[in-house]
Amino acid sequence: APFTSTIAMKLLHLIFLLATILWRESIARPQFFVDGEKGNDANLGSLTEPFKTITRARDVVRIVTQNGTKVPFDGVVVNVRGGIYDMTSLPLELGKEDSGARGSPVDYTAWNNETVVLLAGKLLPPTAFKRAPEVGPEIYKVDLKGLGLTDYGDLGSGELGDCANDKMELFFNNEPMILAREPDISADGMWQWMQIEKVVNSSAFTFNCKNAGEWGNVSTLWVHGYWKFDWADNYVHVASFDASTCTVSTDPKTPVLYGMYGYSAIRIICSVLVSVWLLHVPI
């Protein structure tokens, strides 16, 4: 009897597992599709009638999950077809209401391993770049304002060991470009530094500007420095730069950390836009 009872329990357990599997398979996991090229946000979001934007799919998922409070048993999946999605005009913001539940995830995935690119920047057409022989033989320039770009961001002073940075960035072949600076980064990728030659006063100093003298007419210069200790760096905005005397006067609104003495390793940076780029904003 005990042996028969054990077999019966195992059979009941097996039947329960099979029933659970069949029940879960009978309830299809909600799926939605997005196609930036062929879709339309007025569509149903199916494979044949996809949405156009990921934001629209997110809004529909919120309805299905009741803002994350009642997620379907197997969760929800949003399949994004391959392509470039411009996120600047319609940003995608996800919050706690977009989260799934334990064992019931809300997944956003590239459909069938297609390549999906979420673009939060502005594509600069190659034809917009013009040679600038007056600057150098391999230098190109582009009129960002003419392309509708006017918010360039800026560097910031930052706190101890935390240099703020919300400047515009330039990417080429998926690689971030380096802001123009003196001294430049060495061939082995190491950052190079200069030493302050003389402290004029609490907000001015001189340095060897042999290779940066032509930057005297640039209005948006910053100096990145370790002003006293080799572990405490911050950006300081340049109020004026006299190339004839190699004198930098700093902006009192962005003071150096701990005073301008001691270690004083610096590099001067032009912070307005190819491995090195210059962002020039005329006054």
Secondary structure, DSSP 8 states (H G I E B T S, - for coil): -HHHHHHHHHHHHHHHHHHHHHHHHHS---EEEE-TTT--TTS--SSSS-BS-HHHHHHHHHHHTTTTTS--TT-EEEEE-SEEEE-SSS-----GGG--BTTB-EEEEEGGG--EEEE-S----GGG-EE-TTT-TT-EE--TGGGT------B---BTTB--B-----EETTEE-EE-EES---TTS----EE--EEEETTEEE---TTTGGGGG-S-EEEEEE-SSTT-EEEEEEEEEETTTTEEEE-TTS--TT-S-TT-EEEEEE-----EE------
